[in-house]
Amino acid sequence: MGKIIIHRKNEVIYKMMKFHVYLNDKKIGSLQAGETTAIQIEEGGYILRIKSGLFIRSNELKFTIAPNETKKFVAEYFKKGFLKSFIQLKQL
């Protein structure tokens, strides 16, 4: 099995909203501001995304995980103006 670690930055924007973590369109957890979670997953290919509320979405990240591999990700507010406000998801 592999592991993914997802950290949500502690930012004022969206602070009161939970970020819901989806792996291959299945909800696998939620993150509060400043929180980090680690999740064990089977080896293979995945699509990671974060959602919050009705309209707030992150970009999709496609990745492959190998046995005993750990991948780290960070979710933060994307600072490009009000009309383009969404969650930015990056692999570290």
C-alpha positions in Angstrom: 0.0 0.0 0.0 1.0 3.6 -0.5 0.1 6.7 1.4 -1.0 10.3 0.5 -0.6 13.2 2.9 -2.8 16.3 2.3 -2.3 19.5 4.1 -4.7 22.5 4.1 -3.1 25.8 4.7 -4.5 28.0 7.5 -5.8 30.9 5.6 -8.6 33.5 6.3 -10.4 32.9 3.0 -12.8 29.9 3.3 -11.5 29.3 6.9 -15.0 28.4 8.2 -15.6 25.9 5.4 -14.5 22.3 5.3 -12.6 21.1 2.3 -13.9 17.7 1.2 -11.2 15.4 -0.3 -12.2 13.2 -3.2 -10.2 10.4 -4.7 -11.5 9.1 -8.0 -14.8 11.0 -7.3 -15.2 9.2 -3.9 -15.2 11.3 -0.8 -12.4 10.0 1.5 -12.2 12.8 4.1 -12.5 16.4 5.1 -10.0 19.1 6.2 -10.4 22.1 8.4 -8.1 25.1 8.1 -4.5 24.2 9.1 -5.3 20.5 9.3 -3.2 17.6 7.7 -4.5 14.1 7.0 -2.7 10.9 5.9 -4.6 8.2 4.0 -3.4 4.7 3.0 -4.3 3.7 -0.5 -3.7 0.8 -2.8 -1.2 1.1 -5.6 -2.5 2.4 -8.9 -3.6 5.5 -10.7 -5.8 8.2 -9.0 -7.4 11.6 -9.5 -7.4 13.9 -6.5 -9.7 16.8 -6.1 -11.1 19.0 -3.3 -14.6 20.5 -3.1 -16.2 22.9 -0.6 -19.8 24.2 -0.8 -21.7 24.2 -4.1 -19.3 26.0 -6.3 -15.8 25.9 -4.8 -13.6 23.3 -6.5 -9.9 22.6 -6.9 -8.0 21.6 -10.0 -7.7 17.8 -10.6 -4.4 16.2 -9.9 -3.6 12.9 -11.6 -1.0 10.7 -10.0 0.2 7.1 -9.7 1.2 5.5 -6.3 3.5 2.6 -6.0 3.8 0.2 -3.0 5.3 1.9 0.1 5.4 5.2 -1.7 4.2 8.4 0.0 3.0 11.5 -1.9 2.4 14.9 -0.3 -0.2 17.5 -1.4 -1.2 21.0 -0.2 -4.5 22.8 -0.7 -4.7 26.5 -0.5 -6.8 29.5 -1.7 -5.9 30.5 -5.3 -5.3 34.2 -5.2 -6.2 35.4 -8.7 -9.2 37.7 -8.1 -12.8 37.1 -7.0 -14.1 35.7 -10.3 -11.3 33.1 -10.4 -11.3 32.2 -6.7 -11.0 28.5 -6.1 -8.8 26.0 -4.3 -5.4 25.3 -5.7 -4.2 21.7 -5.1 -0.4 21.1 -5.6 1.8 18.1 -5.2 4.9 18.8 -3.1 
